[in-house]
Amino acid sequence: MNIPTALTHAPVPLEQRLASGIVPEPIRLSVGIEDSRDLIAELLQALD
């Protein structure tokens, strides 16, 4: 999990991001072929 505005979008000025509809709140989740129960448990742990 990562926060795009802190990583991939960080070089883009805030004003330009906001004008493009990129807001600070979204997060990006990358998942693979793990068991769904493991993915859910890891997501819940990260949100805690």
PDBQT receptor file of N, H, CA, C and O in Angstrom, charges set to zero:
ATOM      1  N   MET A   1       0.854  -1.160   0.000  1.00  0.00    +0.000 N 
ATOM      2  CA  MET A   1       0.000   0.000   0.000  1.00  0.00    +0.000 C 
ATOM      3  C   MET A   1       0.903   1.227   0.000  1.00  0.00    +0.000 C 
ATOM      4  O   MET A   1       1.931   1.272   0.677  1.00  0.00    +0.000 OA
ATOM      5  N   ASN A   2       0.483   2.228  -0.788  1.00  0.00    +0.000 N 
ATOM      6  H   ASN A   2      -0.352   2.192  -1.337  1.00  0.00    +0.000 HD
ATOM      7  CA  ASN A   2       1.234   3.469  -0.737  1.00  0.00    +0.000 C 
ATOM      8  C   ASN A   2       0.307   4.654  -0.943  1.00  0.00    +0.000 C 
ATOM      9  O   ASN A   2      -0.849   4.504  -1.337  1.00  0.00    +0.000 OA
ATOM     10  N   ILE A   3       0.829   5.808  -0.672  1.00  0.00    +0.000 N 
ATOM     11  H   ILE A   3       1.769   5.930  -0.351  1.00  0.00    +0.000 HD
ATOM     12  CA  ILE A   3       0.073   7.040  -0.825  1.00  0.00    +0.000 C 
ATOM     13  C   ILE A   3       0.640   7.758  -2.044  1.00  0.00    +0.000 C 
ATOM     14  O   ILE A   3       1.732   8.321  -1.967  1.00  0.00    +0.000 OA
ATOM     15  N   PRO A   4      -0.082   7.750  -3.179  1.00  0.00    +0.000 N 
ATOM     16  CA  PRO A   4       0.464   8.313  -4.412  1.00  0.00    +0.000 C 
ATOM     17  C   PRO A   4       0.962   9.749  -4.286  1.00  0.00    +0.000 C 
ATOM     18  O   PRO A   4       1.984  10.096  -4.877  1.00  0.00    +0.000 OA
ATOM     19  N   THR A   5       0.255  10.595  -3.522  1.00  0.00    +0.000 N 
ATOM     20  H   THR A   5      -0.576  10.313  -3.042  1.00  0.00    +0.000 HD
ATOM     21  CA  THR A   5       0.678  11.998  -3.436  1.00  0.00    +0.000 C 
ATOM     22  C   THR A   5       2.007  12.151  -2.707  1.00  0.00    +0.000 C 
ATOM     23  O   THR A   5       2.679  13.170  -2.863  1.00  0.00    +0.000 OA
ATOM     24  N   ALA A   6       2.397  11.158  -1.918  1.00  0.00    +0.000 N 
ATOM     25  H   ALA A   6       1.852  10.329  -1.791  1.00  0.00    +0.000 HD
ATOM     26  CA  ALA A   6       3.688  11.226  -1.225  1.00  0.00    +0.000 C 
ATOM     27  C   ALA A   6       4.797  10.540  -2.022  1.00  0.00    +0.000 C 
ATOM     28  O   ALA A   6       5.977  10.703  -1.710  1.00  0.00    +0.000 OA
ATOM     29  N   LEU A   7       4.422   9.775  -3.047  1.00  0.00    +0.000 N 
ATOM     30  H   LEU A   7       3.464   9.643  -3.300  1.00  0.00    +0.000 HD
ATOM     31  CA  LEU A   7       5.426   9.017  -3.791  1.00  0.00    +0.000 C 
ATOM     32  C   LEU A   7       5.419   9.398  -5.274  1.00  0.00    +0.000 C 
ATOM     33  O   LEU A   7       6.157  10.292  -5.687  1.00  0.00    +0.000 OA
ATOM     34  N   THR A   8       4.595   8.729  -6.068  1.00  0.00    +0.000 N 
ATOM     35  H   THR A   8       3.995   8.002  -5.732  1.00  0.00    +0.000 HD
ATOM     36  CA  THR A   8       4.637   8.917  -7.518  1.00  0.00    +0.000 C 
ATOM     37  C   THR A   8       4.195  10.297  -7.964  1.00  0.00    +0.000 C 
ATOM     38  O   THR A   8       4.681  10.791  -8.981  1.00  0.00    +0.000 OA
ATOM     39  N   HIS A   9       3.283  10.941  -7.232  1.00  0.00    +0.000 N 
ATOM     40  H   HIS A   9       2.888  10.540  -6.405  1.00  0.00    +0.000 HD
ATOM     41  CA  HIS A   9       2.795  12.257  -7.632  1.00  0.00    +0.000 C 
ATOM     42  C   HIS A   9       3.509  13.391  -6.891  1.00  0.00    +0.000 C 
ATOM     43  O   HIS A   9       3.183  14.559  -7.102  1.00  0.00    +0.000 OA
ATOM     44  N   ALA A  10       4.453  13.074  -6.047  1.00  0.00    +0.000 N 
ATOM     45  H   ALA A  10       4.717  12.125  -5.876  1.00  0.00    +0.000 HD
ATOM     46  CA  ALA A  10       5.122  14.088  -5.237  1.00  0.00    +0.000 C 
ATOM     47  C   ALA A  10       5.797  15.188  -6.065  1.00  0.00    +0.000 C 
ATOM     48  O   ALA A  10       5.778  16.347  -5.649  1.00  0.00    +0.000 OA
ATOM     49  N   PRO A  11       6.396  14.867  -7.226  1.00  0.00    +0.000 N 
ATOM     50  CA  PRO A  11       7.055  15.926  -7.991  1.00  0.00    +0.000 C 
ATOM     51  C   PRO A  11       6.074  16.937  -8.620  1.00  0.00    +0.000 C 
ATOM     52  O   PRO A  11       6.476  18.035  -9.007  1.00  0.00    +0.000 OA
ATOM     53  N   VAL A  12       4.810  16.565  -8.717  1.00  0.00    +0.000 N 
ATOM     54  H   VAL A  12       4.484  15.674  -8.403  1.00  0.00    +0.000 HD
ATOM     55  CA  VAL A  12       3.816  17.450  -9.331  1.00  0.00    +0.000 C 
ATOM     56  C   VAL A  12       3.362  18.475  -8.282  1.00  0.00    +0.000 C 
ATOM     57  O   VAL A  12       2.965  18.094  -7.181  1.00  0.00    +0.000 OA
ATOM     58  N   PRO A  13       3.418  19.755  -8.611  1.00  0.00    +0.000 N 
ATOM     59  CA  PRO A  13       3.001  20.774  -7.642  1.00  0.00    +0.000 C 
ATOM     60  C   PRO A  13       1.554  20.571  -7.176  1.00  0.00    +0.000 C 
ATOM     61  O   PRO A  13       0.702  20.136  -7.951  1.00  0.00    +0.000 OA
ATOM     62  N   LEU A  14       1.286  20.886  -5.915  1.00  0.00    +0.000 N 
ATOM     63  H   LEU A  14       1.978  21.239  -5.285  1.00  0.00    +0.000 HD
ATOM     64  CA  LEU A  14      -0.030  20.683  -5.324  1.00  0.00    +0.000 C 
ATOM     65  C   LEU A  14      -1.131  21.323  -6.163  1.00  0.00    +0.000 C 
ATOM     66  O   LEU A  14      -2.163  20.697  -6.406  1.00  0.00    +0.000 OA
ATOM     67  N   GLU A  15      -0.926  22.550  -6.605  1.00  0.00    +0.000 N 
ATOM     68  H   GLU A  15      -0.088  23.059  -6.408  1.00  0.00    +0.000 HD
ATOM     69  CA  GLU A  15      -1.952  23.248  -7.371  1.00  0.00    +0.000 C 
ATOM     70  C   GLU A  15      -2.294  22.490  -8.650  1.00  0.00    +0.000 C 
ATOM     71  O   GLU A  15      -3.461  22.410  -9.033  1.00  0.00    +0.000 OA
ATOM     72  N   GLN A  16      -1.285  21.938  -9.307  1.00  0.00    +0.000 N 
ATOM     73  H   GLN A  16      -0.337  22.003  -8.995  1.00  0.00    +0.000 HD
ATOM     74  CA  GLN A  16      -1.498  21.182 -10.540  1.00  0.00    +0.000 C 
ATOM     75  C   GLN A  16      -2.226  19.868 -10.248  1.00  0.00    +0.000 C 
ATOM     76  O   GLN A  16      -3.112  19.461 -10.999  1.00  0.00    +0.000 OA
ATOM     77  N   ARG A  17      -1.839  19.204  -9.139  1.00  0.00    +0.000 N 
ATOM     78  H   ARG A  17      -1.119  19.535  -8.529  1.00  0.00    +0.000 HD
ATOM     79  CA  ARG A  17      -2.528  17.957  -8.764  1.00  0.00    +0.000 C 
ATOM     80  C   ARG A  17      -3.995  18.215  -8.504  1.00  0.00    +0.000 C 
ATOM     81  O   ARG A  17      -4.851  17.488  -9.009  1.00  0.00    +0.000 OA
ATOM     82  N   LEU A  18      -4.300  19.243  -7.719  1.00  0.00    +0.000 N 
ATOM     83  H   LEU A  18      -3.604  19.832  -7.308  1.00  0.00    +0.000 HD
ATOM     84  CA  LEU A  18      -5.691  19.553  -7.396  1.00  0.00    +0.000 C 
ATOM     85  C   LEU A  18      -6.476  19.916  -8.650  1.00  0.00    +0.000 C 
ATOM     86  O   LEU A  18      -7.631  19.513  -8.789  1.00  0.00    +0.000 OA
ATOM     87  N   ALA A  19      -5.874  20.668  -9.563  1.00  0.00    +0.000 N 
ATOM     88  H   ALA A  19      -4.936  20.995  -9.450  1.00  0.00    +0.000 HD
ATOM     89  CA  ALA A  19      -6.538  21.043 -10.811  1.00  0.00    +0.000 C 
ATOM     90  C   ALA A  19      -6.815  19.814 -11.680  1.00  0.00    +0.000 C 
ATOM     91  O   ALA A  19      -7.761  19.805 -12.467  1.00  0.00    +0.000 OA
ATOM     92  N   SER A  20      -5.992  18.788 -11.533  1.00  0.00    +0.000 N 
ATOM     93  H   SER A  20      -5.224  18.796 -10.893  1.00  0.00    +0.000 HD
ATOM     94  CA  SER A  20      -6.164  17.556 -12.308  1.00  0.00    +0.000 C 
ATOM     95  C   SER A  20      -7.079  16.554 -11.613  1.00  0.00    +0.000 C 
ATOM     96  O   SER A  20      -7.336  15.474 -12.145  1.00  0.00    +0.000 OA
ATOM     97  N   GLY A  21      -7.573  16.910 -10.421  1.00  0.00    +0.000 N 
ATOM     98  H   GLY A  21      -7.364  17.787  -9.989  1.00  0.00    +0.000 HD
ATOM     99  CA  GLY A  21      -8.456  15.999  -9.686  1.00  0.00    +0.000 C 
ATOM    100  C   GLY A  21      -7.722  15.006  -8.811  1.00  0.00    +0.000 C 
ATOM    101  O   GLY A  21      -8.321  14.050  -8.318  1.00  0.00    +0.000 OA
ATOM    102  N   ILE A  22      -6.425  15.223  -8.611  1.00  0.00    +0.000 N 
ATOM    103  H   ILE A  22      -5.939  15.999  -9.012  1.00  0.00    +0.000 HD
ATOM    104  CA  ILE A  22      -5.640  14.339  -7.746  1.00  0.00    +0.000 C 
ATOM    105  C   ILE A  22      -5.678  14.930  -6.341  1.00  0.00    +0.000 C 
ATOM    106  O   ILE A  22      -5.061  15.961  -6.076  1.00  0.00    +0.000 OA
ATOM    107  N   VAL A  23      -6.398  14.277  -5.453  1.00  0.00    +0.000 N 
ATOM    108  H   VAL A  23      -6.899  13.439  -5.667  1.00  0.00    +0.000 HD
ATOM    109  CA  VAL A  23      -6.536  14.765  -4.080  1.00  0.00    +0.000 C 
ATOM    110  C   VAL A  23      -5.649  13.941  -3.146  1.00  0.00    +0.000 C 
ATOM    111  O   VAL A  23      -5.281  12.815  -3.483  1.00  0.00    +0.000 OA
ATOM    112  N   PRO A  24      -5.299  14.485  -1.975  1.00  0.00    +0.000 N 
ATOM    113  CA  PRO A  24      -4.365  13.799  -1.078  1.00  0.00    +0.000 C 
ATOM    114  C   PRO A  24      -4.903  12.528  -0.418  1.00  0.00    +0.000 C 
ATOM    115  O   PRO A  24      -4.116  11.725   0.082  1.00  0.00    +0.000 OA
ATOM    116  N   GLU A  25      -6.204  12.329  -0.405  1.00  0.00    +0.000 N 
ATOM    117  H   GLU A  25      -6.843  12.982  -0.811  1.00  0.00    +0.000 HD
ATOM    118  CA  GLU A  25      -6.776  11.227   0.360  1.00  0.00    +0.000 C 
ATOM    119  C   GLU A  25      -6.583   9.820  -0.217  1.00  0.00    +0.000 C 
ATOM    120  O   GLU A  25      -6.438   8.886   0.571  1.00  0.00    +0.000 OA
ATOM    121  N   PRO A  26      -6.572   9.610  -1.522  1.00  0.00    +0.000 N 
ATOM    122  CA  PRO A  26      -6.528   8.233  -2.029  1.00  0.00    +0.000 C 
ATOM    123  C   PRO A  26      -5.275   7.474  -1.621  1.00  0.00    +0.000 C 
ATOM    124  O   PRO A  26      -4.211   8.053  -1.399  1.00  0.00    +0.000 OA
ATOM    125  N   ILE A  27      -5.434   6.177  -1.531  1.00  0.00    +0.000 N 
ATOM    126  H   ILE A  27      -6.298   5.706  -1.711  1.00  0.00    +0.000 HD
ATOM    127  CA  ILE A  27      -4.294   5.289  -1.347  1.00  0.00    +0.000 C 
ATOM    128  C   ILE A  27      -4.357   4.259  -2.462  1.00  0.00    +0.000 C 
ATOM    129  O   ILE A  27      -5.423   4.014  -3.028  1.00  0.00    +0.000 OA
ATOM    130  N   ARG A  28      -3.234   3.663  -2.776  1.00  0.00    +0.000 N 
ATOM    131  H   ARG A  28      -2.368   3.862  -2.316  1.00  0.00    +0.000 HD
ATOM    132  CA  ARG A  28      -3.177   2.649  -3.810  1.00  0.00    +0.000 C 
ATOM    133  C   ARG A  28      -2.858   1.309  -3.150  1.00  0.00    +0.000 C 
ATOM    134  O   ARG A  28      -1.931   1.197  -2.348  1.00  0.00    +0.000 OA
ATOM    135  N   LEU A  29      -3.634   0.315  -3.501  1.00  0.00    +0.000 N 
ATOM    136  H   LEU A  29      -4.387   0.405  -4.153  1.00  0.00    +0.000 HD
ATOM    137  CA  LEU A  29      -3.387  -1.033  -2.997  1.00  0.00    +0.000 C 
ATOM    138  C   LEU A  29      -2.882  -1.901  -4.133  1.00  0.00    +0.000 C 
ATOM    139  O   LEU A  29      -3.458  -1.900  -5.221  1.00  0.00    +0.000 OA
ATOM    140  N   SER A  30      -1.830  -2.629  -3.896  1.00  0.00    +0.000 N 
ATOM    141  H   SER A  30      -1.362  -2.631  -3.012  1.00  0.00    +0.000 HD
ATOM    142  CA  SER A  30      -1.325  -3.592  -4.861  1.00  0.00    +0.000 C 
ATOM    143  C   SER A  30      -1.470  -4.969  -4.240  1.00  0.00    +0.000 C 
ATOM    144  O   SER A  30      -0.915  -5.235  -3.174  1.00  0.00    +0.000 OA
ATOM    145  N   VAL A  31      -2.207  -5.836  -4.896  1.00  0.00    +0.000 N 
ATOM    146  H   VAL A  31      -2.658  -5.619  -5.762  1.00  0.00    +0.000 HD
ATOM    147  CA  VAL A  31      -2.413  -7.184  -4.370  1.00  0.00    +0.000 C 
ATOM    148  C   VAL A  31      -1.981  -8.199  -5.406  1.00  0.00    +0.000 C 
ATOM    149  O   VAL A  31      -1.951  -7.917  -6.604  1.00  0.00    +0.000 OA
ATOM    150  N   GLY A  32      -1.655  -9.361  -4.935  1.00  0.00    +0.000 N 
ATOM    151  H   GLY A  32      -1.679  -9.591  -3.962  1.00  0.00    +0.000 HD
ATOM    152  CA  GLY A  32      -1.210 -10.430  -5.813  1.00  0.00    +0.000 C 
ATOM    153  C   GLY A  32      -2.170 -11.596  -5.746  1.00  0.00    +0.000 C 
ATOM    154  O   GLY A  32      -3.386 -11.419  -5.671  1.00  0.00    +0.000 OA
ATOM    155  N   ILE A  33      -1.609 -12.783  -5.774  1.00  0.00    +0.000 N 
ATOM    156  H   ILE A  33      -0.621 -12.927  -5.835  1.00  0.00    +0.000 HD
ATOM    157  CA  ILE A  33      -2.430 -13.983  -5.808  1.00  0.00    +0.000 C 
ATOM    158  C   ILE A  33      -2.500 -14.660  -4.441  1.00  0.00    +0.000 C 
ATOM    159  O   ILE A  33      -2.760 -15.859  -4.344  1.00  0.00    +0.000 OA
ATOM    160  N   GLU A  34      -2.267 -13.881  -3.391  1.00  0.00    +0.000 N 
ATOM    161  H   GLU A  34      -2.056 -12.907  -3.470  1.00  0.00    +0.000 HD
ATOM    162  CA  GLU A  34      -2.319 -14.434  -2.051  1.00  0.00    +0.000 C 
ATOM    163  C   GLU A  34      -3.751 -14.851  -1.718  1.00  0.00    +0.000 C 
ATOM    164  O   GLU A  34      -4.706 -14.432  -2.373  1.00  0.00    +0.000 OA
ATOM    165  N   ASP A  35      -3.874 -15.663  -0.713  1.00  0.00    +0.000 N 
ATOM    166  H   ASP A  35      -3.099 -16.003  -0.181  1.00  0.00    +0.000 HD
ATOM    167  CA  ASP A  35      -5.189 -16.073  -0.229  1.00  0.00    +0.000 C 
ATOM    168  C   ASP A  35      -5.964 -14.840   0.217  1.00  0.00    +0.000 C 
ATOM    169  O   ASP A  35      -5.409 -13.974   0.893  1.00  0.00    +0.000 OA
ATOM    170  N   SER A  36      -7.213 -14.751  -0.142  1.00  0.00    +0.000 N 
ATOM    171  H   SER A  36      -7.664 -15.455  -0.691  1.00  0.00    +0.000 HD
ATOM    172  CA  SER A  36      -8.017 -13.563   0.162  1.00  0.00    +0.000 C 
ATOM    173  C   SER A  36      -8.087 -13.290   1.668  1.00  0.00    +0.000 C 
ATOM    174  O   SER A  36      -8.129 -12.132   2.084  1.00  0.00    +0.000 OA
ATOM    175  N   ARG A  37      -8.100 -14.338   2.479  1.00  0.00    +0.000 N 
ATOM    176  H   ARG A  37      -8.067 -15.279   2.141  1.00  0.00    +0.000 HD
ATOM    177  CA  ARG A  37      -8.144 -14.130   3.939  1.00  0.00    +0.000 C 
ATOM    178  C   ARG A  37      -6.884 -13.438   4.429  1.00  0.00    +0.000 C 
ATOM    179  O   ARG A  37      -6.944 -12.589   5.319  1.00  0.00    +0.000 OA
ATOM    180  N   ASP A  38      -5.737 -13.801   3.849  1.00  0.00    +0.000 N 
ATOM    181  H   ASP A  38      -5.688 -14.491   3.127  1.00  0.00    +0.000 HD
ATOM    182  CA  ASP A  38      -4.476 -13.149   4.218  1.00  0.00    +0.000 C 
ATOM    183  C   ASP A  38      -4.486 -11.681   3.806  1.00  0.00    +0.000 C 
ATOM    184  O   ASP A  38      -4.053 -10.814   4.564  1.00  0.00    +0.000 OA
ATOM    185  N   LEU A  39      -4.981 -11.407   2.606  1.00  0.00    +0.000 N 
ATOM    186  H   LEU A  39      -5.333 -12.111   1.990  1.00  0.00    +0.000 HD
ATOM    187  CA  LEU A  39      -5.039 -10.023   2.129  1.00  0.00    +0.000 C 
ATOM    188  C   LEU A  39      -5.934  -9.168   3.010  1.00  0.00    +0.000 C 
ATOM    189  O   LEU A  39      -5.573  -8.044   3.358  1.00  0.00    +0.000 OA
ATOM    190  N   ILE A  40      -7.085  -9.684   3.370  1.00  0.00    +0.000 N 
ATOM    191  H   ILE A  40      -7.378 -10.597   3.088  1.00  0.00    +0.000 HD
ATOM    192  CA  ILE A  40      -8.021  -8.948   4.224  1.00  0.00    +0.000 C 
ATOM    193  C   ILE A  40      -7.397  -8.702   5.595  1.00  0.00    +0.000 C 
ATOM    194  O   ILE A  40      -7.501  -7.600   6.134  1.00  0.00    +0.000 OA
ATOM    195  N   ALA A  41      -6.755  -9.712   6.159  1.00  0.00    +0.000 N 
ATOM    196  H   ALA A  41      -6.671 -10.608   5.721  1.00  0.00    +0.000 HD
ATOM    197  CA  ALA A  41      -6.127  -9.555   7.482  1.00  0.00    +0.000 C 
ATOM    198  C   ALA A  41      -5.024  -8.503   7.427  1.00  0.00    +0.000 C 
ATOM    199  O   ALA A  41      -4.906  -7.693   8.346  1.00  0.00    +0.000 OA
ATOM    200  N   GLU A  42      -4.217  -8.500   6.373  1.00  0.00    +0.000 N 
ATOM    201  H   GLU A  42      -4.313  -9.158   5.627  1.00  0.00    +0.000 HD
ATOM    202  CA  GLU A  42      -3.140  -7.518   6.255  1.00  0.00    +0.000 C 
ATOM    203  C   GLU A  42      -3.694  -6.105   6.062  1.00  0.00    +0.000 C 
ATOM    204  O   GLU A  42      -3.161  -5.143   6.617  1.00  0.00    +0.000 OA
ATOM    205  N   LEU A  43      -4.753  -5.986   5.281  1.00  0.00    +0.000 N 
ATOM    206  H   LEU A  43      -5.185  -6.766   4.830  1.00  0.00    +0.000 HD
ATOM    207  CA  LEU A  43      -5.367  -4.677   5.072  1.00  0.00    +0.000 C 
ATOM    208  C   LEU A  43      -5.945  -4.138   6.370  1.00  0.00    +0.000 C 
ATOM    209  O   LEU A  43      -5.756  -2.966   6.693  1.00  0.00    +0.000 OA
ATOM    210  N   LEU A  44      -6.646  -4.980   7.115  1.00  0.00    +0.000 N 
ATOM    211  H   LEU A  44      -6.799  -5.933   6.853  1.00  0.00    +0.000 HD
ATOM    212  CA  LEU A  44      -7.205  -4.552   8.397  1.00  0.00    +0.000 C 
ATOM    213  C   LEU A  44      -6.113  -4.142   9.383  1.00  0.00    +0.000 C 
ATOM    214  O   LEU A  44      -6.274  -3.175  10.128  1.00  0.00    +0.000 OA
ATOM    215  N   GLN A  45      -5.009  -4.876   9.385  1.00  0.00    +0.000 N 
ATOM    216  H   GLN A  45      -4.879  -5.661   8.781  1.00  0.00    +0.000 HD
ATOM    217  CA  GLN A  45      -3.895  -4.544  10.255  1.00  0.00    +0.000 C 
ATOM    218  C   GLN A  45      -3.305  -3.191   9.849  1.00  0.00    +0.000 C 
ATOM    219  O   GLN A  45      -2.989  -2.373  10.714  1.00  0.00    +0.000 OA
ATOM    220  N   ALA A  46      -3.156  -2.950   8.561  1.00  0.00    +0.000 N 
ATOM    221  H   ALA A  46      -3.413  -3.614   7.859  1.00  0.00    +0.000 HD
ATOM    222  CA  ALA A  46      -2.587  -1.681   8.095  1.00  0.00    +0.000 C 
ATOM    223  C   ALA A  46      -3.497  -0.508   8.436  1.00  0.00    +0.000 C 
ATOM    224  O   ALA A  46      -3.012   0.579   8.748  1.00  0.00    +0.000 OA
ATOM    225  N   LEU A  47      -4.797  -0.714   8.381  1.00  0.00    +0.000 N 
ATOM    226  H   LEU A  47      -5.191  -1.598   8.128  1.00  0.00    +0.000 HD
ATOM    227  CA  LEU A  47      -5.733   0.363   8.682  1.00  0.00    +0.000 C 
ATOM    228  C   LEU A  47      -5.795   0.667  10.175  1.00  0.00    +0.000 C 
ATOM    229  O   LEU A  47      -6.129   1.783  10.571  1.00  0.00    +0.000 OA
ATOM    230  N   ASP A  48      -5.477  -0.317  10.996  1.00  0.00    +0.000 N 
ATOM    231  H   ASP A  48      -5.206  -1.224  10.674  1.00  0.00    +0.000 HD
ATOM    232  CA  ASP A  48      -5.456  -0.093  12.449  1.00  0.00    +0.000 C 
ATOM    233  C   ASP A  48      -4.272   0.764  12.805  1.00  0.00    +0.000 C 
ATOM    234  O   ASP A  48      -4.065   1.074  13.979  1.00  0.00    +0.000 OA
TER     235      ASP A  48
